[in-house]
């Protein structure tokens, strides 16, 4: 199965009534800050607090009755876990999620709250290994990114952006494993080839940018960034190809810049995001000198699941570091 605009449009039709069609809002404050009209795609207001239910629902709804009876397994450091758990609960299916032991309590509580069983593993690599074992035992894997159906569900975000803002020229999208940006880029670049999709990672969760630089897949030995939900240790051939073909460039920002951007968004727009989303503003800040009079900038705020404990930690570590004017 190949990811295509047709597959994404089918996903959009299938997802109606199951997920929110999230707002795309203009931010006067961030427009002034970046020097170009700036819009926020508020996937932080999506069900479960991130874009992940889009892909989870789309994948699960393509399963046969036999596959659904066998139950679902997934791997996640947070947002995919909740997205799969929510979709499975809504559809009356059993779900087991393999998660790293370092996963914050709010993600664990949210995932269990949707009825999923959790298997805690030493780290994300061990979580993938355990999910593979459960898949061999019969459960059906809903991969967080290496699946055209999952990416097609995520790509519906791109359709919504162009429906609301046909003049969008620069769209900033976070990269974890690459399924989200792959889906969004496929939708937008197929309809509007001249649009620029800019991928964003944080140092310590930058498997895609390292892979692009090497020309082959690079596996990170560990995820050290505070942007845990970008913490795929390795991207896939599928997502690597999509990013190489459709994404203008990948910008990697520091944790400190992502955290400061998080607080700026919260203070000026009143929306709470997570570092994996706020890093898009940090990347746009780095590039604003290159914006033109005709640019219309979209920051895709992919999620808002951050614990109060982590938020306090970010404030202590980073809040007093000023964002560049």
C-alpha positions as CSV (number, residue, x, y, z in Angstrom):
1,X,0.0,0.0,0.0
2,X,1.4,3.4,-1.0
3,X,0.6,6.6,0.8
4,X,-1.3,9.0,-1.5
5,X,-3.7,11.9,-1.5
6,X,-6.5,9.4,-2.3
7,X,-5.6,7.4,0.8
8,X,-5.6,10.5,2.9
9,X,-9.0,11.7,1.5
10,X,-10.4,8.3,2.3
11,X,-9.1,8.6,5.8
12,X,-10.7,12.1,6.2
13,X,-14.1,10.6,5.2
14,X,-13.7,7.7,7.6
15,X,-12.7,9.9,10.5
16,X,-15.6,12.2,10.5
17,X,-17.4,12.1,13.8
18,X,-14.5,10.2,15.4
19,X,-11.9,13.0,15.9
20,X,-12.1,16.7,16.1
21,X,-11.6,18.9,13.1
22,X,-9.2,21.2,15.0
23,X,-9.1,25.0,14.6
24,X,-6.5,26.9,12.6
25,X,-6.2,30.3,14.3
26,X,-4.4,33.4,13.4
27,X,-2.1,34.7,16.2
28,X,-1.5,38.5,16.1
29,X,1.2,38.2,18.8
30,X,3.2,35.5,17.1
31,X,2.7,37.2,13.7
32,X,4.4,40.3,15.2
33,X,7.0,38.1,16.8
34,X,8.0,36.3,13.6
35,X,7.4,39.2,11.2
36,X,4.9,37.3,9.0
37,X,1.2,36.2,9.3
38,X,1.3,33.2,11.6
39,X,-1.3,30.6,12.2
40,X,-1.6,27.8,14.7
41,X,-3.0,24.4,13.9
42,X,-4.3,23.4,17.3
43,X,-3.9,19.6,17.4
44,X,-3.2,20.1,21.1
45,X,-7.0,20.4,21.3
46,X,-7.5,17.0,19.6
47,X,-9.1,14.1,21.5
48,X,-6.4,12.7,23.9
49,X,-4.5,15.9,23.5
50,X,-2.6,15.1,20.3
51,X,-3.0,14.2,16.6
52,X,-2.5,10.5,17.3
53,X,-6.1,9.2,17.3
54,X,-6.3,10.1,13.6
55,X,-3.8,7.5,12.5
56,X,-4.9,5.0,15.2
57,X,-8.6,5.0,14.1
58,X,-7.7,4.9,10.4
59,X,-5.5,1.8,10.9
60,X,-7.8,0.0,13.2
61,X,-10.9,0.6,11.0
62,X,-9.1,-1.2,8.1
63,X,-8.6,-4.3,10.2
64,X,-10.6,-7.5,9.5
65,X,-13.0,-8.9,12.1
66,X,-10.5,-11.6,12.9
67,X,-7.7,-9.1,13.5
68,X,-9.9,-7.0,15.8
69,X,-10.7,-10.1,17.9
70,X,-7.0,-10.8,18.3
71,X,-6.5,-7.4,20.0
72,X,-4.1,-4.6,19.4
73,X,-0.5,-3.9,20.5
74,X,1.3,-0.6,20.2
75,X,4.6,1.0,21.3
76,X,4.7,4.6,22.7
77,X,6.4,7.1,24.9
78,X,3.0,8.8,25.5
79,X,0.8,10.3,22.8
80,X,0.5,7.2,20.5
81,X,-0.4,5.2,23.6
82,X,-3.3,7.4,24.4
83,X,-4.4,7.6,20.7
84,X,-4.5,3.9,20.3
85,X,-6.1,3.3,23.7
86,X,-8.8,5.8,23.0
87,X,-9.5,4.4,19.5
88,X,-9.6,0.8,20.8
89,X,-11.8,1.7,23.7
90,X,-14.2,3.5,21.4
91,X,-14.4,0.5,19.0
92,X,-14.6,-2.0,21.9
93,X,-11.3,-3.7,21.3
94,X,-8.5,-5.0,23.6
95,X,-5.3,-2.9,23.6
96,X,-1.9,-3.5,25.1
97,X,0.7,-0.7,25.0
98,X,4.4,-1.2,25.6
99,X,5.9,1.9,27.2
100,X,9.3,2.9,28.5
101,X,9.6,3.0,32.3
102,X,10.5,6.7,32.2
103,X,7.1,7.6,30.8
104,X,5.6,10.4,32.9
105,X,2.7,9.4,35.1
106,X,0.1,11.6,33.3
107,X,0.6,9.5,30.1
108,X,0.3,6.3,32.1
109,X,-2.8,7.5,33.8
110,X,-4.4,8.7,30.5
111,X,-3.6,5.4,28.7
112,X,-5.0,3.3,31.5
113,X,-8.0,5.6,31.7
114,X,-9.0,4.6,28.2
115,X,-8.9,0.9,29.2
116,X,-5.6,-0.2,27.8
117,X,-3.2,-2.6,29.5
118,X,0.4,-1.3,29.9
119,X,3.6,-3.2,29.8
120,X,6.4,-1.1,31.2
121,X,9.9,-1.8,29.6
122,X,13.3,-0.5,30.5
123,X,13.5,1.8,27.5
124,X,11.9,2.5,24.1
125,X,14.0,-0.2,22.4
126,X,12.9,-2.8,24.9
127,X,9.3,-1.6,24.3
128,X,9.6,-2.2,20.6
129,X,11.0,-5.7,21.3
130,X,8.2,-6.6,23.6
131,X,5.6,-5.3,21.1
132,X,7.2,-7.6,18.5
133,X,6.9,-10.5,20.9
134,X,3.2,-9.8,21.5
135,X,2.6,-9.4,17.8
136,X,4.1,-12.8,17.2
137,X,1.8,-14.2,19.9
138,X,-1.2,-12.9,17.8
139,X,-1.9,-9.3,18.6
140,X,-2.1,-6.8,15.7
141,X,0.5,-4.0,15.7
142,X,-0.6,-0.4,15.3
143,X,2.8,1.1,14.5
144,X,3.3,4.7,15.6
145,X,4.7,5.8,12.2
146,X,5.8,3.0,9.9
147,X,2.4,2.3,8.3
148,X,0.8,4.1,5.3
149,X,-2.7,3.9,6.9
150,X,-1.4,5.5,10.1
151,X,0.3,8.2,8.1
152,X,-2.8,8.7,6.0
153,X,-4.8,9.4,9.1
154,X,-2.3,11.9,10.3
155,X,-2.2,13.4,6.8
156,X,-5.8,14.7,7.3
157,X,-4.2,17.5,9.3
158,X,-2.7,18.7,6.0
159,X,-6.0,18.7,4.2
160,X,-7.6,20.7,7.0
161,X,-4.8,23.3,6.9
162,X,-5.2,23.9,3.1
163,X,-9.0,24.0,3.5
164,X,-8.7,26.8,6.1
165,X,-5.7,28.6,4.7
166,X,-5.2,27.9,0.9
167,X,-2.4,30.6,0.9
168,X,-0.2,28.7,3.4
169,X,3.4,28.9,2.2
170,X,5.6,27.5,5.1
171,X,4.3,24.8,7.4
172,X,6.3,23.7,10.4
173,X,5.7,20.1,11.5
174,X,7.5,18.1,14.3
175,X,9.2,14.8,13.5
176,X,9.2,11.8,15.8
177,X,9.3,8.7,13.6
178,X,8.2,10.7,10.6
179,X,4.7,9.4,9.9
180,X,3.0,12.6,10.9
181,X,5.1,14.9,8.7
182,X,5.0,12.3,5.9
183,X,1.2,12.3,5.9
184,X,0.9,16.1,6.2
185,X,3.6,16.7,3.5
186,X,1.9,14.2,1.1
187,X,-1.4,16.0,1.4
188,X,-0.1,19.5,1.1
189,X,2.6,19.0,-1.5
190,X,0.2,17.0,-3.8
191,X,-2.4,19.8,-3.7
192,X,0.1,22.7,-3.5
193,X,3.6,21.7,-4.7
194,X,5.1,25.1,-4.1
195,X,4.3,25.0,-0.3
196,X,7.4,24.4,1.9
197,X,7.2,21.8,4.6
198,X,9.8,22.3,7.3
199,X,10.5,19.4,9.7
200,X,11.5,20.1,13.3
201,X,13.4,17.9,15.8
202,X,15.2,18.6,19.1
203,X,18.7,17.6,19.8
204,X,18.7,14.2,21.5
205,X,15.6,13.2,19.5
206,X,16.9,13.8,16.0
207,X,17.0,10.4,14.3
208,X,15.6,11.8,11.1
209,X,18.1,14.7,10.6
210,X,21.0,12.3,11.4
211,X,19.7,9.8,8.9
212,X,19.3,12.4,6.2
213,X,22.9,13.6,6.9
214,X,24.2,10.0,6.7
215,X,22.1,9.1,3.7
216,X,20.9,6.0,5.6
217,X,18.9,5.1,8.7
218,X,20.7,6.0,11.9
219,X,19.6,4.6,15.3
220,X,20.0,6.8,18.3
221,X,21.7,5.1,21.3
222,X,19.3,6.9,23.7
223,X,16.7,9.7,23.7
224,X,18.0,12.5,25.8
225,X,15.7,15.4,24.8
226,X,12.9,16.7,27.0
227,X,10.6,16.2,23.9
228,X,9.9,12.6,24.8
229,X,7.1,12.3,22.3
230,X,9.6,12.8,19.5
231,X,11.6,9.9,20.9
232,X,11.7,7.4,18.1
233,X,15.2,5.8,18.3
234,X,15.1,5.1,14.6
235,X,12.9,6.2,11.7
236,X,11.8,3.8,9.0
237,X,12.6,3.4,5.3
238,X,9.0,4.5,4.6
239,X,9.2,7.8,6.5
240,X,12.8,8.5,5.5
241,X,11.8,8.4,1.9
242,X,8.8,10.7,2.4
243,X,10.8,13.3,4.2
244,X,13.7,13.2,1.7
245,X,11.2,13.6,-1.2
246,X,8.7,16.1,0.3
247,X,10.2,18.1,3.1
248,X,12.2,21.3,2.4
249,X,14.5,20.8,5.3
250,X,14.7,19.6,8.8
251,X,15.7,22.0,11.6
252,X,17.0,20.8,14.9
253,X,16.6,23.0,17.9
254,X,17.8,22.9,21.5
255,X,15.6,21.8,24.4
256,X,16.0,25.3,25.9
257,X,14.6,26.9,22.7
258,X,11.7,24.5,22.7
259,X,10.9,25.2,26.3
260,X,11.1,28.9,25.9
261,X,8.8,28.7,22.9
262,X,6.4,26.7,25.0
263,X,6.1,29.4,27.6
264,X,5.9,32.1,24.9
265,X,2.9,30.3,23.3
266,X,1.3,29.8,26.6
267,X,1.7,33.4,27.7
268,X,0.7,35.0,24.4
269,X,-2.0,32.7,23.1
270,X,-3.1,30.9,26.3
271,X,-2.7,27.4,24.7
272,X,-0.6,24.8,26.5
273,X,1.6,22.7,24.3
274,X,4.4,20.3,24.9
275,X,8.1,20.7,23.8
276,X,7.5,18.4,20.8
277,X,5.0,21.0,19.5
278,X,6.6,24.2,20.7
279,X,9.8,23.3,18.9
280,X,8.0,24.4,15.7
281,X,8.0,28.0,17.0
282,X,11.6,27.7,17.9
283,X,12.5,26.6,14.4
284,X,10.5,29.4,12.9
285,X,12.3,31.9,15.1
286,X,15.6,30.7,13.6
287,X,14.3,31.2,10.1
288,X,12.3,34.4,10.4
289,X,15.0,36.5,8.7
290,X,14.2,34.5,5.5
291,X,10.4,35.1,5.6
292,X,9.1,37.2,2.7
293,X,6.2,39.6,2.3
294,X,4.0,36.8,0.8
295,X,4.7,34.1,3.4
296,X,1.9,32.7,5.5
297,X,3.4,30.6,8.3
298,X,1.6,27.6,9.9
299,X,2.9,26.1,13.2
300,X,1.4,22.7,13.7
301,X,1.0,22.3,17.5
302,X,0.9,18.6,17.5
303,X,0.2,18.0,21.2
304,X,-0.4,19.5,24.6
305,X,0.2,16.6,26.9
306,X,2.7,17.9,29.4
307,X,2.6,17.1,33.2
308,X,2.6,19.9,35.7
309,X,5.7,18.4,37.2
310,X,7.5,18.6,33.9
311,X,6.2,22.1,33.2
312,X,7.6,23.3,36.6
313,X,10.9,21.7,35.7
314,X,11.0,23.5,32.4
315,X,10.3,26.8,34.1
316,X,13.0,26.3,36.6
317,X,15.6,25.3,34.0
318,X,14.7,27.5,31.0
319,X,12.2,30.3,31.6
320,X,14.7,32.9,32.5
321,X,16.6,32.4,29.2
322,X,15.3,35.0,26.9
323,X,14.1,34.2,23.4
324,X,16.0,36.1,20.7
325,X,14.1,39.3,19.7
